[in-house]
Amino acid sequence: MAIAPSRYTVPDSGGELARRTAGGVLVAVVAAMVVRLLVGSLGLAVGPTGPMSPFATVPIVMSAVIAGVGAAVVYAALVRITERPVRNFLVVSAAVFGLMLVPVFAFAQTMGVTAVGQGVLVVLHAVVAVPLVAFVVGAVR
């Protein structure tokens, strides 16, 4: 069976992958901050507040940065060990996204997060994951 060529180019260097990842992290952080601003302006009761809340700025930004680093490392490994890194990265990304939602539904309520807060956490996960994946694979330049 023949493999169809990918629409997305594999980065030529680590620097190019780093630039892609940085762009994805930037867009993800901006999108997450917009969600945070909307939640605050609508006065939604999401649960705990304070600097260690999952809805605070620092945890959101750090989560996006860590996710970006992880995405870049995984994509770089897949480029080296597979013939179809984009497809495989999408599969891994979907699996990681699903796994990252487990704590939202399994443990968040025990930490005082409301049902609305759980929904907001899912949205935050999505607005971080989508741009990271799109930028890392080169769908967005």
Phi and psi in degrees as a GROMACS rama.xvg file:
@    title "Ramachandran Plot"
@    xaxis  label "Phi"
@    yaxis  label "Psi"
@TYPE xy
-83.774  145.759  ALA-2
-96.7171  126.741  ILE-3
-70.3983  142.039  ALA-4
-66.1615  147.784  PRO-5
-78.1209  146.578  SER-6
-75.246  -18.3206  ARG-7
-108.044  133.903  TYR-8
-82.7184  142.755  THR-9
-78.1446  137.55  VAL-10
-60.3805  140.147  PRO-11
-75.291  -23.4014  ASP-12
-149.479  168.942  SER-13
-64.6555  -32.4156  GLY-14
-63.4136  -40.8656  GLY-15
-66.4607  -41.3207  GLU-16
-63.9382  -38.6337  LEU-17
-63.5684  -40.5322  ALA-18
-64.6537  -43.5419  ARG-19
-59.464  -46.781  ARG-20
-64.247  -42.9128  THR-21
-61.1823  -40.6721  ALA-22
-62.3217  -42.987  GLY-23
-64.2014  -41.1407  GLY-24
-64.8437  -43.0962  VAL-25
-59.3332  -49.4419  LEU-26
-63.9084  -40.5962  VAL-27
-62.4497  -43.699  ALA-28
-65.483  -43.8037  VAL-29
-62.0568  -45.3282  VAL-30
-62.6743  -41.5591  ALA-31
-65.9215  -37.4825  ALA-32
-69.4048  -33.5003  MET-33
-64.6285  -43.7516  VAL-34
-60.6259  -45.5994  VAL-35
-59.8723  -43.1767  ARG-36
-62.7565  -43.4766  LEU-37
-63.049  -43.3022  LEU-38
-60.8942  -44.3576  VAL-39
-66.3032  -41.6522  GLY-40
-71.572  -27.4159  SER-41
-83.861  -10.3304  LEU-42
67.1166  33.8848  GLY-43
-70.7438  137.781  LEU-44
-85.0769  102.211  ALA-45
-102.19  -17.6662  VAL-46
127.803  -136.412  GLY-47
-63.8238  150.126  PRO-48
-122.956  173.877  THR-49
112.98  175.265  GLY-50
-66.9234  -23.6745  PRO-51
-100.174  6.05363  MET-52
-66.2595  146.759  SER-53
-67.7461  -7.11062  PRO-54
-101.883  1.87232  PHE-55
-79.1794  160.195  ALA-56
-62.3753  -49.3363  THR-57
-61.3431  -48.042  VAL-58
-61.5324  -35.4953  PRO-59
-66.6622  -47.8357  ILE-60
-64.9653  -45.4425  VAL-61
-64.1647  -37.8465  MET-62
-62.3226  -40.9306  SER-63
-66.0875  -41.9349  ALA-64
-64.9393  -46.1938  VAL-65
-63.5637  -40.5772  ILE-66
-62.6823  -38.7622  ALA-67
-64.1545  -44.4619  GLY-68
-62.0812  -45.5434  VAL-69
-61.1419  -42.8931  GLY-70
-62.1712  -42.8991  ALA-71
-64.8942  -41.8447  ALA-72
-64.3197  -45.4885  VAL-73
-63.9788  -44.2799  VAL-74
-63.6694  -42.9589  TYR-75
-60.5827  -41.0323  ALA-76
-65.0279  -42.0477  ALA-77
-66.898  -33.9126  LEU-78
-62.1713  -37.7042  VAL-79
-78.6216  -31.8496  ARG-80
-109.705  -7.03524  ILE-81
-127.996  158.661  THR-82
-84.6977  -19.9708  GLU-83
-125.876  71.2139  ARG-84
-65.1535  -34.0163  PRO-85
-66.9027  -49.652  VAL-86
-60.0999  -46.1938  ARG-87
-65.3551  -37.3793  ASN-88
-65.1633  -38.964  PHE-89
-63.3384  -39.7313  LEU-90
-64.6416  -47.1714  VAL-91
-62.5932  -42.0377  VAL-92
-61.8901  -42.8141  SER-93
-63.6828  -41.012  ALA-94
-65.5606  -43.5267  ALA-95
-64.5724  -41.2269  VAL-96
-58.4562  -46.5776  PHE-97
-61.2129  -42.5423  GLY-98
-65.7957  -35.3786  LEU-99
-70.3732  -18.4775  MET-100
-83.9554  -16.1674  LEU-101
-56.9028  -49.3243  VAL-102
-63.5799  -30.8302  PRO-103
-60.0883  -41.5153  VAL-104
-93.3303  -26.42  PHE-105
-87.8058  -35.0377  ALA-106
-123.912  -17.2435  PHE-107
-60.5141  -40.1489  ALA-108
-65.6179  -31.1175  GLN-109
-69.8883  -17.365  THR-110
-96.8328  8.0952  MET-111
92.3726  5.21588  GLY-112
-76.0448  130.774  VAL-113
-77.781  172.643  THR-114
-62.1683  -38.4934  ALA-115
-64.0662  -40.9258  VAL-116
-61.2689  -38.292  GLY-117
-63.2122  -41.199  GLN-118
-62.2171  -41.0535  GLY-119
-64.4913  -40.0613  VAL-120
-62.591  -39.1696  LEU-121
-62.9168  -43.9402  VAL-122
-62.6904  -42.9877  VAL-123
-61.0156  -41.9307  LEU-124
-59.5188  -43.3174  HIS-125
-67.2942  -43.551  ALA-126
-72.8148  -14.4716  VAL-127
-88.2536  -43.9353  VAL-128
-67.6924  -45.4453  ALA-129
-61.2828  -52.0776  VAL-130
-65.5114  -34.7602  PRO-131
-60.1776  -48.653  LEU-132
-63.2306  -45.4479  VAL-133
-61.9733  -43.0802  ALA-134
-72.6094  -42.7869  PHE-135
-62.2169  -42.6233  VAL-136
-79.3236  -9.81456  VAL-137
91.435  14.6137  GLY-138
-70.0577  -25.4645  ALA-139
-120.788  134.67  VAL-140
